[in-house]
Amino acid sequence: MPRANVLASLVEGVILSWGWRRRAIAFVSGAVGALALPPFSLFALIALPLTVAVWLIDGAQDRGSGRPLIASMRAAFGAGWWMGFGYFLAGLWWVGAAFLVEADKFAWALPLGVVALPAVLAVFPAVGFAIARALWSPGPARIFALAFGLGLTEWARGLLFTGFPWNDLGMALGSNLTLAQIASLVGLHGLTFLTIAIFATPATLWRVGEGRLNLAPAGLAALALALIAAFGAFRLAAPASAMLPGVKLRLIQPDVAQDVSFSPENRDPILRRYLDLSERATAPDRSGVRDVTHLIWPESAFPFILSRDPQALADIAGFLSSGATLITGAARLEDDGGGARRYFNSIEIVGRNGLSGERYDKQHLVPFGEYVPFEGLLEKAHITQFVDIPGGFEPGAGRRVLRIPGLPDAMPLVCYEAIFPTEIGDLFSGAERPRWLLNVTDDAWFGQTPGPYQHFAQARLRAIELGAPLVRDANSGISAVLDGFGREIVVAPLGAEGVLDAELPEALPPTWQSRLGSVGAALIGLAFLAAALAGRGRS
């Protein structure tokens, strides 16, 4: 059977590969897997690296070693690192765009963002491969070993060393609106366990030495994927979400270039641009700002400290004389009276009576973007954060609920805080849960690259997990209002000036994920561990 012979040769070629050929197979397959992520979202391509991963771990041996388990785990670690390096390099290369905004200051560090970051992140899948190898067995149960080991380390990647769950493997399904609905039950991490188990299953179609196809595991995986799709289609068939009465939002996407937005000499033109855009109506029943109840501006809206600029506050308050409330991103300064100055990346509330005492200070800051870890050591090498703030931003503290006049309680999220499901979900498990998500961000750092698309998809998944509408205002896009299913009410594309008029959808009833948090994902992981151990015991 010629096709069977070709398949057998392919499988054996991967399993028996060694040296540079083995590393190249791992690297290229990982890079192809990144095409499953936005903006391409070819989710089925995640099957290539996960299938190859099984064959690479099958062949994970260190010739001549007297400690076979340790040697095979070491070989699996190496294969996992190269696959992870390819995946993260292809999925995160766009980070380099931020180094070129002020190229004279940061271009020298471009290799650190483009190459070193993927190299460090690749350690997580490498450890996942090693764990999987320790649980390995020759039969189909080895799929569960991979799903457990790799799923566990993907979970850890979002928690350790401040966490960075960007492009978690589960986003291959999480980027597809229909398939992402299962996250309302099991969250991102449960989605990751399921993604690995389903898309690694093609590796079981052919087992070396048997000479025939084994269709049963792949058939079960196809059935599982079909059930996930059916569940998603059922949820999305729900009628359009009800809207909160009396709420009229206007989101401003000014598309201010990054090299312009932080220049103090641009103070007056930028403020005027915001005010002019805020007068522009997009809905037939709206005219100027007098027909808006809540105006929303993005992160880093001003090249000055709003709370320390009486004239700007007076101009804004006068503009809001009809009664609208402004919700805006803004840098904030605190002075303790002794000369110590602390800066915060905040969301401020402004009304016709001026600045409100209600605010939110960003708690999860971006390393090297908003502050420098180990500052005392690294400042000797003249390494500073991208945002030109003396000493960088300070993390906020306290509650993470924003109370805005005329609106239900909101969960405020500044920039990439929206990618951390555990931190957000904790507040949604109580009876007084916030009723919507407010995400202000500035993705202009990354221009017309995959980064803003990936960021938007991850923020949308938070809405699906929690059944809460998302209002997202980004300087250069993608801005949107989504309902609790992640469906778009209005959206402004990347890289364009835009004004969005919309109502605020009501929250859905609490989802299983919002009630149980990580319990569903943990149960899936434990079930996969038990299946892997059972398979190893039988072998």
Backbone hydrogen bonds, N-H to C=O, Kabsch-Sander energy under -0.5 kcal/mol:
donor,donor_aa,acceptor,acceptor_aa,energy
5,N,1,M,-2.1
6,V,2,P,-2.4
7,L,3,R,-2.6
8,A,4,A,-2.7
9,S,5,N,-2.3
10,L,6,V,-2.3
11,V,7,L,-2.7
12,E,8,A,-2.6
13,G,9,S,-2.3
14,V,10,L,-1.8
15,I,11,V,-2.6
16,L,12,E,-2.7
17,S,14,V,-0.8
21,R,18,W,-1.1
22,R,18,W,-0.6
23,R,19,G,-1.9
24,A,20,W,-2.5
25,I,21,R,-2.3
26,A,22,R,-2.1
27,F,23,R,-2.7
28,V,24,A,-2.7
29,S,25,I,-2.0
30,G,26,A,-2.0
31,A,27,F,-2.2
32,V,28,V,-2.4
33,G,29,S,-1.8
34,A,30,G,-0.8
34,A,31,A,-0.7
35,L,32,V,-1.8
36,A,33,G,-1.9
37,L,34,A,-1.7
40,F,37,L,-1.0
41,S,37,L,-2.7
42,L,35,L,-2.3
43,F,41,S,-1.6
45,L,42,L,-2.3
46,I,43,F,-1.7
47,A,44,A,-1.8
48,L,45,L,-1.3
50,L,46,I,-1.5
51,T,47,A,-2.5
52,V,48,L,-2.5
53,A,49,P,-2.1
54,V,50,L,-1.3
55,W,51,T,-1.5
56,L,52,V,-2.7
57,I,53,A,-2.3
58,D,54,V,-2.3
59,G,55,W,-1.6
60,A,57,I,-1.5
61,Q,59,G,-1.3
63,R,61,Q,-0.5
65,S,62,D,-1.7
71,A,67,R,-2.7
72,S,68,P,-2.6
73,M,69,L,-2.3
74,R,70,I,-2.2
75,A,71,A,-2.2
76,A,72,S,-2.4
77,F,73,M,-2.5
78,G,74,R,-2.0
79,A,75,A,-2.0
80,G,76,A,-2.6
81,W,77,F,-2.2
82,W,78,G,-2.1
83,M,79,A,-2.2
84,G,80,G,-2.6
85,F,81,W,-2.7
86,G,82,W,-2.0
87,Y,83,M,-2.3
88,F,84,G,-2.9
89,L,85,F,-2.3
90,A,86,G,-2.1
91,G,87,Y,-1.7
92,L,88,F,-1.9
93,W,89,L,-0.8
95,V,92,L,-2.0
96,G,93,W,-1.9
97,A,94,W,-2.1
98,A,95,V,-1.4
99,F,95,V,-0.5
99,F,96,G,-0.9
100,L,96,G,-0.5
100,L,97,A,-1.2
101,V,98,A,-0.9
102,E,98,A,-0.5
103,A,100,L,-1.0
105,K,102,E,-1.8
106,F,102,E,-2.1
107,A,103,A,-1.9
109,A,106,F,-1.7
110,L,107,A,-1.8
112,L,109,A,-1.2
113,G,109,A,-1.2
114,V,110,L,-2.4
115,V,111,P,-2.2
116,A,111,P,-2.2
117,L,112,L,-1.6
119,A,115,V,-2.0
120,V,116,A,-2.3
121,L,117,L,-2.6
122,A,118,P,-1.9
123,V,120,V,-1.6
124,F,121,L,-1.5
126,A,122,A,-1.7
127,V,123,V,-2.4
128,G,124,F,-2.2
129,F,125,P,-2.5
130,A,126,A,-1.9
131,I,127,V,-2.5
132,A,128,G,-2.4
133,R,129,F,-2.5
134,A,130,A,-1.7
135,L,131,I,-1.0
135,L,132,A,-0.8
136,W,133,R,-1.2
142,R,139,G,-1.8
143,I,140,P,-2.1
144,F,141,A,-0.8
145,A,141,A,-1.2
146,L,142,R,-2.1
147,A,143,I,-2.5
148,F,144,F,-2.5
149,G,145,A,-2.6
150,L,146,L,-2.8
151,G,147,A,-1.7
152,L,148,F,-2.5
153,T,149,G,-1.7
154,E,150,L,-2.0
155,W,151,G,-1.9
156,A,152,L,-2.2
157,R,153,T,-2.0
158,G,154,E,-0.9
158,G,155,W,-0.9
159,L,156,A,-1.8
160,L,156,A,-2.8
162,T,159,L,-0.5
163,G,160,L,-2.1
164,F,157,R,-2.7
168,D,165,P,-1.2
171,M,168,D,-2.7
172,A,169,L,-1.8
173,L,170,G,-1.0
174,G,170,G,-2.4
175,S,171,M,-1.6
176,N,173,L,-1.7
177,L,175,S,-0.6
180,A,176,N,-2.7
181,Q,178,T,-1.1
182,I,179,L,-1.0
183,A,180,A,-2.2
184,S,181,Q,-2.0
185,L,182,I,-1.9
186,V,182,I,-1.8
187,G,183,A,-1.9
190,G,186,V,-1.4
191,L,187,G,-2.1
192,T,188,L,-1.9
193,F,189,H,-2.1
194,L,190,G,-2.2
195,T,191,L,-2.6
196,I,192,T,-2.4
197,A,193,F,-2.1
198,I,194,L,-2.6
199,F,195,T,-2.5
200,A,196,I,-1.3
201,T,198,I,-0.7
203,A,200,A,-1.7
204,T,201,T,-2.6
205,L,202,P,-1.6
207,R,212,R,-0.6
208,V,206,W,-0.5
210,E,207,R,-2.2
211,G,207,R,-0.7
214,N,205,L,-2.6
215,L,213,L,-0.6
219,G,215,L,-2.4
220,L,216,A,-2.2
221,A,217,P,-2.2
222,A,218,A,-2.5
223,L,219,G,-2.1
224,A,220,L,-2.3
225,L,221,A,-2.4
226,A,222,A,-2.2
227,L,223,L,-2.3
228,I,224,A,-2.1
229,A,225,L,-2.3
230,A,226,A,-2.4
231,F,227,L,-2.5
232,G,228,I,-2.2
233,A,229,A,-2.6
234,F,230,A,-2.3
235,R,231,F,-2.2
236,L,232,G,-2.5
237,A,233,A,-0.9
237,A,234,F,-0.5
238,A,235,R,-1.7
244,L,504,L,-2.8
247,V,244,L,-1.2
248,K,246,G,-0.6
249,L,502,A,-3.1
250,R,294,H,-1.9
251,L,500,L,-2.7
252,I,296,I,-2.3
253,Q,251,L,-0.5
253,Q,498,G,-3.1
255,D,475,N,-3.1
260,V,257,A,-1.4
261,S,257,A,-2.2
262,F,258,Q,-0.8
263,S,260,V,-1.7
266,N,263,S,-2.2
267,R,264,P,-1.9
270,I,266,N,-2.4
271,L,267,R,-2.3
272,R,268,D,-2.5
273,R,269,P,-2.1
274,Y,270,I,-2.2
275,L,271,L,-2.2
276,D,272,R,-2.8
277,L,273,R,-2.5
278,S,274,Y,-2.0
279,E,275,L,-0.7
279,E,276,D,-1.0
280,R,277,L,-1.5
281,A,279,E,-0.6
286,R,283,A,-1.9
287,S,288,G,-0.6
291,D,288,G,-1.7
292,V,289,V,-1.9
293,T,248,K,-2.0
294,H,248,K,-2.1
295,L,325,T,-3.0
296,I,250,R,-2.8
297,W,327,I,-2.5
299,E,441,T,-0.5
299,E,473,D,-0.5
301,A,298,P,-0.5
301,A,329,G,-0.8
306,L,304,F,-0.9
306,L,331,A,-0.6
308,R,305,I,-1.4
309,D,306,L,-1.8
313,L,309,D,-2.2
314,A,310,P,-2.4
315,D,311,Q,-2.5
316,I,312,A,-2.4
317,A,313,L,-2.8
318,G,314,A,-2.4
319,F,315,D,-1.8
320,L,316,I,-1.7
321,S,318,G,-1.4
323,G,320,L,-2.3
325,T,293,T,-2.2
326,L,350,V,-3.4
327,I,295,L,-3.2
328,T,326,L,-0.5
328,T,348,E,-2.4
329,G,297,W,-0.6
329,G,298,P,-1.2
330,A,346,S,-2.4
332,R,344,F,-2.7
334,E,342,R,-2.8
336,D,340,A,-1.8
342,R,334,E,-2.8
343,Y,392,G,-0.5
344,F,332,R,-2.6
346,S,330,A,-2.2
346,S,344,F,-0.8
347,I,360,Y,-2.5
348,E,328,T,-3.1
349,I,358,E,-0.7
350,V,326,L,-2.6
351,G,354,G,-2.5
354,G,351,G,-2.0
356,S,349,I,-3.2
360,Y,347,I,-1.9
362,K,345,N,-3.1
362,K,360,Y,-0.5
365,L,363,Q,-0.9
368,F,371,Y,-3.5
369,G,366,V,-1.2
370,E,366,V,-3.0
371,Y,366,V,-1.1
375,E,372,V,-0.7
377,L,374,F,-1.1
378,L,374,F,-2.6
379,E,375,E,-2.5
380,K,377,L,-0.8
381,A,378,L,-1.3
382,H,379,E,-1.5
383,I,378,L,-1.7
384,T,382,H,-0.6
386,F,368,F,-1.5
387,V,369,G,-2.2
389,I,387,V,-2.3
392,G,389,I,-2.4
393,F,370,E,-2.9
394,E,343,Y,-3.2
396,G,362,K,-2.5
402,L,410,A,-2.8
403,R,401,V,-0.5
404,I,402,L,-0.7
407,L,404,I,-2.1
410,A,402,L,-2.4
411,M,436,W,-2.7
413,L,438,L,-2.9
415,C,413,L,-0.6
415,C,440,V,-3.2
417,E,414,V,-1.5
418,A,415,C,-1.4
419,I,416,Y,-1.8
420,F,417,E,-1.3
424,I,420,F,-1.6
425,G,421,P,-2.7
426,D,422,T,-1.3
427,L,424,I,-1.1
428,F,425,G,-1.2
429,S,426,D,-0.8
430,G,427,L,-0.5
433,R,430,G,-0.8
435,R,409,D,-2.6
436,W,409,D,-0.7
437,L,469,P,-3.1
438,L,411,M,-2.6
439,N,437,L,-0.6
439,N,471,V,-2.9
440,V,413,L,-1.7
440,V,438,L,-0.6
441,T,473,D,-2.4
445,W,442,D,-0.6
446,F,443,D,-2.0
447,G,444,A,-1.0
449,T,447,G,-1.5
453,Y,449,T,-0.6
454,Q,450,P,-2.4
455,H,451,G,-2.5
456,F,452,P,-2.3
457,A,453,Y,-2.1
458,Q,454,Q,-1.9
459,A,455,H,-2.2
460,R,456,F,-2.6
461,L,457,A,-1.7
462,R,458,Q,-1.1
463,A,459,A,-1.2
464,I,460,R,-1.8
465,E,461,L,-2.8
466,L,462,R,-2.0
467,G,463,A,-1.5
468,A,463,A,-1.1
470,L,482,L,-1.5
471,V,437,L,-2.9
472,R,470,L,-0.6
472,R,480,A,-3.1
473,D,439,N,-2.5
473,D,471,V,-0.5
474,A,472,R,-0.5
475,N,441,T,-1.6
479,S,492,A,-0.9
480,A,472,R,-2.3
481,V,490,V,-2.2
482,L,470,L,-2.9
483,D,487,R,-2.1
486,G,483,D,-2.1
489,I,481,V,-3.3
489,I,490,V,-0.5
490,V,481,V,-1.2
492,A,479,S,-2.9
495,G,476,S,-3.4
496,A,476,S,-0.5
496,A,493,P,-0.8
498,G,253,Q,-2.8
500,L,251,L,-2.5
502,A,249,L,-1.9
506,E,242,A,-3.0
508,L,467,G,-2.9
513,Q,184,S,-2.6
514,S,465,E,-0.5
515,R,511,T,-1.9
516,L,512,W,-3.2
517,G,513,Q,-2.1
519,V,516,L,-1.5
520,G,517,G,-0.5
522,A,518,S,-2.5
523,L,519,V,-2.4
524,I,520,G,-1.9
525,G,521,A,-2.5
526,L,522,A,-2.6
527,A,523,L,-2.3
528,F,524,I,-2.3
529,L,525,G,-2.2
530,A,526,L,-2.6
531,A,527,A,-2.2
532,A,528,F,-2.4
533,L,529,L,-2.6
534,A,530,A,-2.4
535,G,531,A,-2.3
536,R,532,A,-2.2
537,G,533,L,-2.5
538,R,534,A,-2.2
539,S,535,G,-1.6
